[in-house]
């Protein structure tokens, strides 16, 4: 394979032992290509093979067959790993280490790519709002804070390509929005990415292409063209219904829609939504959800051979349990 793409996967197959003598196929014939400078979104249910694919790309397990290359280098090789930033779905850290110790340790491994180590660490602490946890031990951190640390480590060494496995897992709505904007900024600076998720709306706002992984192979791909998040500015913010009177007293023209015990404010221009978000957070109003309203058309999604709506509902239920 030529090195024109950021990522090339051809004929990838992987199975695991199941029972005493059987084997379970996870990947049967995966073919996938990510152009340099693109953001590729990989959508699939639990067990579809997303994490297995990423483990193979990182050299953490071997495929049964197929070829994988990252920026022209064999996936799993030292040359490829030097150019990758990776965030696993469930990051694990030594529980007794402090946040700043982990950042400094990882920075020491990439000194040739980090000209100003202290400034780089300080910038990442600010970007991922880790300042108050700087000297906290991992054992005291929430799942969401550990996820923010994992994302900071993924971009620490200025990688050329990011491999992100469910990167927004366990993050609250405000931080999900902040991380999404951060990743879009990194992509505009030239960083290629492949991102997995259960949630279609998480991917469509920052991806150039979407692919659905099911039954061990890529079922369909959708080229988004201009990124949805760059072209559409309308957003929706959801808060507990009990705060409706306070919100609408300050903004009489703001009319929300009640959905169960919650109040949803839709059709907000991006700048307006950002302004409201900062004001409401400062006032102590919980932000239950903040998302771009534009969605990939359902008639296009019908070509995907999975139930996207069911997938998103199952994932949102799992996420709510994580945040409790």
C-alpha positions in Angstrom: 0.0 0.0 0.0 1.2 3.5 -0.8 1.6 6.1 2.0 -0.8 8.6 0.5 -3.4 8.0 3.3 -3.2 8.6 7.0 -4.6 5.1 7.6 -5.1 2.0 5.4 -6.8 -1.2 6.5 -7.2 -4.0 3.9 -8.8 -7.4 4.4 -8.5 -7.3 8.2 -9.7 -10.5 10.0 -9.6 -11.3 13.7 -11.2 -14.1 15.7 -10.9 -15.2 19.4 -11.1 -18.6 21.0 -14.6 -19.4 22.2 -15.2 -22.4 24.3 -12.9 -25.4 24.2 -12.5 -25.8 20.5 -14.5 -23.0 18.7 -13.6 -19.5 17.6 -15.7 -16.3 17.4 -15.1 -14.0 14.4 -14.9 -10.3 15.3 -13.6 -8.9 12.0 -14.3 -10.9 8.9 -13.1 -8.6 6.1 -12.6 -5.0 7.1 -11.5 -2.5 4.5 -11.1 1.1 5.5 -9.1 4.2 4.4 -8.6 7.6 6.0 -7.1 10.4 3.9 -4.5 12.6 5.4 -6.1 15.6 7.2 -9.5 13.9 7.4 -11.6 12.9 10.5 -13.2 9.4 10.1 -16.1 8.4 12.3 -16.5 4.7 13.0 -20.0 3.9 14.2 -21.0 0.5 15.7 -22.7 -1.4 18.5 -20.8 -2.9 21.4 -19.0 -6.0 20.1 -19.0 -4.8 16.5 -15.1 -4.8 16.5 -14.3 -1.1 16.9 -12.0 -1.6 19.9 -10.4 -4.7 18.4 -9.6 -2.7 15.3 -7.9 0.0 17.3 -6.0 -2.6 19.4 -4.6 -4.0 16.1 -3.7 -0.6 14.9 -1.7 0.0 18.1 0.0 -3.3 17.9 -1.7 -4.6 21.1 -3.0 -7.7 19.3 -2.3 -9.5 16.1 -4.8 -10.0 13.2 -5.5 -13.3 11.7 -5.1 -11.8 8.2 -5.0 -8.5 6.4 -2.7 -5.5 6.2 -2.8 -2.3 8.2 -0.6 0.8 7.7 -0.5 4.2 9.4 1.1 7.0 7.4 2.7 4.4 5.2 4.3 2.5 8.2 3.3 -1.0 9.3 0.7 -0.6 12.1 2.2 -1.6 15.5 5.8 -0.8 14.4 7.9 1.7 16.4 7.9 4.2 13.5 4.1 4.1 13.3 3.7 4.4 17.1 5.9 7.5 17.2 3.3 9.3 15.0 0.1 8.2 16.8 -1.9 9.6 19.7 -4.2 7.0 21.3 -7.0 7.2 23.8 -8.5 3.9 24.7 -12.2 3.4 25.7 -11.3 2.6 29.3 -8.0 4.3 30.2 -6.0 2.8 33.1 -3.5 4.6 35.2 -1.4 3.7 38.3 -3.8 4.7 41.1 -1.1 6.2 43.4 0.3 8.5 40.8 -0.7 12.2 40.6 -2.0 13.9 37.5 1.1 16.1 37.1 3.4 13.1 37.6 1.6 11.2 34.8 1.8 14.2 32.4 5.5 14.7 33.2 6.3 11.0 32.7 4.6 10.8 29.3 6.3 14.1 28.4 9.7 12.6 29.2 9.1 9.8 26.7 8.5 12.3 23.9 11.1 15.1 24.5 12.2 15.1 20.9 8.7 16.2 19.9 8.0 18.6 22.7 10.2 21.7 22.6 8.8 23.4 25.7 7.7 20.7 28.0 6.4 22.8 30.9 4.5 25.1 28.6 2.9 22.1 26.7 1.8 20.5 30.0 0.4 23.8 31.3 -1.5 24.3 28.1 -3.1 20.8 28.2 -4.0 21.3 31.9 -5.9 24.4 30.9 -7.5 22.9 27.8 -8.9 19.9 29.7 -9.6 21.8 32.9 -7.3 19.7 35.0 -5.9 22.5 37.1 -7.7 21.7 40.4 -6.6 18.1 40.0 -3.0 18.8 39.3 -1.7 17.2 42.5 -4.6 14.7 42.9 -3.9 11.0 42.9 -5.7 8.9 40.2 -7.5 6.9 42.9 -9.4 10.1 43.9 -10.5 11.1 40.4 -13.9 10.5 38.8 -14.2 8.5 35.6 -14.8 11.7 33.6 -11.7 13.4 34.9 -9.6 10.3 34.1 -11.0 10.5 30.6 -9.9 14.1 30.3 -6.4 13.1 31.4 -6.3 10.3 28.8 -7.3 12.8 26.0 -4.6 15.2 27.2 -2.0 12.4 27.0 -3.2 11.5 23.5 -2.3 14.9 22.1 0.7 15.6 24.3 3.4 14.6 21.8 1.8 16.5 18.9 0.8 13.3 16.9 0.1 13.3 13.2 -2.9 11.0 13.7 -5.3 10.5 16.6 -7.0 7.1 17.3 -9.8 7.8 19.7 -12.0 4.9 21.1 -15.2 6.4 22.5 -13.4 9.6 23.5 -16.5 11.4 25.0 -17.4 8.6 27.3 -18.2 9.7 30.9 -17.8 13.4 30.1 -20.6 15.8 31.1 -22.4 17.8 28.4 -20.3 20.9 28.9 -17.0 19.1 28.7 -18.2 17.0 25.7 -18.8 20.2 23.8 -15.4 21.6 24.8 -13.6 18.5 23.8 -15.4 18.4 20.5 -14.3 22.0 19.7 -10.8 21.1 20.8 -10.6 18.2 18.4 -12.0 20.3 15.5 -9.3 22.8 16.2 -6.6 20.1 16.1 -8.0 18.8 12.8 -7.9 22.3 11.3 -4.2 22.4 12.2 -3.7 19.3 10.1 -4.2 16.4 12.5 -5.9 13.3 11.0 -8.2 11.3 13.2 -10.3 8.1 13.4 -12.9 8.2 16.2 -15.3 5.5 17.3 -18.6 6.1 19.0 -22.1 4.7 19.5 -23.6 8.2 19.1 -24.1 9.5 15.6 -24.5 13.1 16.7 -21.1 13.0 18.3 -19.5 12.0 15.0 -21.4 14.0 12.4 -20.4 17.4 13.8 -16.7 16.8 13.3 -16.2 14.0 10.7 -15.5 14.1 7.0 -16.7 10.5 6.5 -18.8 8.1 8.5 -18.5 4.3 8.4 -20.8 1.7 10.0 -19.1 -1.4 11.3 -21.4 -4.4 11.7 -21.0 -8.2 11.2 -17.2 -7.9 11.1 -17.0 -5.6 8.1 -17.8 -2.0 7.0 -21.4 -2.1 6.0 -21.6 1.4 4.5 -19.8 4.7 4.3 -21.2 8.2 4.0 -19.1 11.2 2.8 -20.3 14.2 4.7 -18.4 16.8 2.6 -18.3 20.0 4.5 -18.3 19.2 8.2 -21.8 19.4 9.7 -20.5 21.3 12.7 -18.8 24.0 10.5 -21.8 24.7 8.3 -24.7 24.5 10.7 -24.8 26.7 13.7 -28.1 25.7 15.4 -27.8 24.0 18.7 -30.1 22.7 21.4 -29.5 22.9 25.2 -31.5 20.8 27.7 -31.8 21.6 31.4 -34.0 20.5 34.3 -37.6 21.8 33.9 -37.5 23.4 37.4 -35.2 26.1 36.1 -37.5 27.2 33.3 -38.9 30.3 35.1 -35.5 31.6 36.1 -34.2 31.2 32.6 -37.2 32.7 30.8 -37.4 35.6 33.3 -33.9 36.6 32.2 -34.6 35.9 28.5 -38.3 36.5 27.8 -37.8 35.7 24.1 -36.4 32.3 24.9 -39.1 29.7 24.7 -38.3 26.1 25.5 -40.1 22.8 24.9 -40.9 20.6 27.9 -39.8 17.0 27.5 -40.7 15.0 30.6 -39.0 16.5 33.6 -36.6 18.6 31.4 -36.8 21.8 29.3 -35.1 21.9 25.9 -34.2 25.2 24.2 -33.8 24.5 20.4 -32.8 26.5 17.4 -30.1 28.5 19.1 -27.4 30.1 17.0 -24.0 28.8 18.0 -22.7 32.0 19.5 -26.0 32.5 21.4 -25.8 28.9 22.7 -22.2 29.5 23.9 -23.2 32.7 25.7 -26.1 31.0 27.4 -24.0 28.0 28.4 -21.5 30.1 30.2 -24.2 32.2 31.9 -26.2 29.2 33.1 -23.2 27.3 34.3 -22.1 30.3 36.3 -25.6 30.5 37.8 -25.5 26.9 38.9 -28.0 25.6 36.3 -27.2 21.9 35.4 -26.7 21.3 31.7 -28.1 17.9 30.9 -27.3 18.0 27.2 -25.9 20.3 24.5 -25.8 19.3 20.9 -25.8 20.4 17.3 -29.3 20.1 15.9 -28.5 19.2 12.4 -28.5 15.5 11.7 -27.5 13.3 8.8 -30.7 12.7 6.8 -32.6 9.6 7.8 -33.2 8.5 4.2 -29.4 8.3 3.8 -29.0 6.5 7.1 -31.5 3.9 5.9 -28.7 2.5 3.7 -26.9 1.5 6.9 -27.8 -2.1 7.8 -28.2 -1.4 11.6 -30.8 0.3 13.7 -29.0 3.6 14.5 -31.8 5.0 16.7 -31.7 1.9 18.9 -28.0 2.1 19.1 -28.0 5.7 20.3 -30.8 5.0 22.8 -28.8 2.1 24.4 -25.6 4.2 24.5 -27.4 7.2 26.1 -28.8 4.9 28.8 -25.3 3.5 29.5 -23.8 7.0 29.6 -26.5 8.2 32.1 -25.5 5.4 34.4 -21.8 6.4 34.2 -22.6 10.0 35.1 -24.7 9.1 38.2 
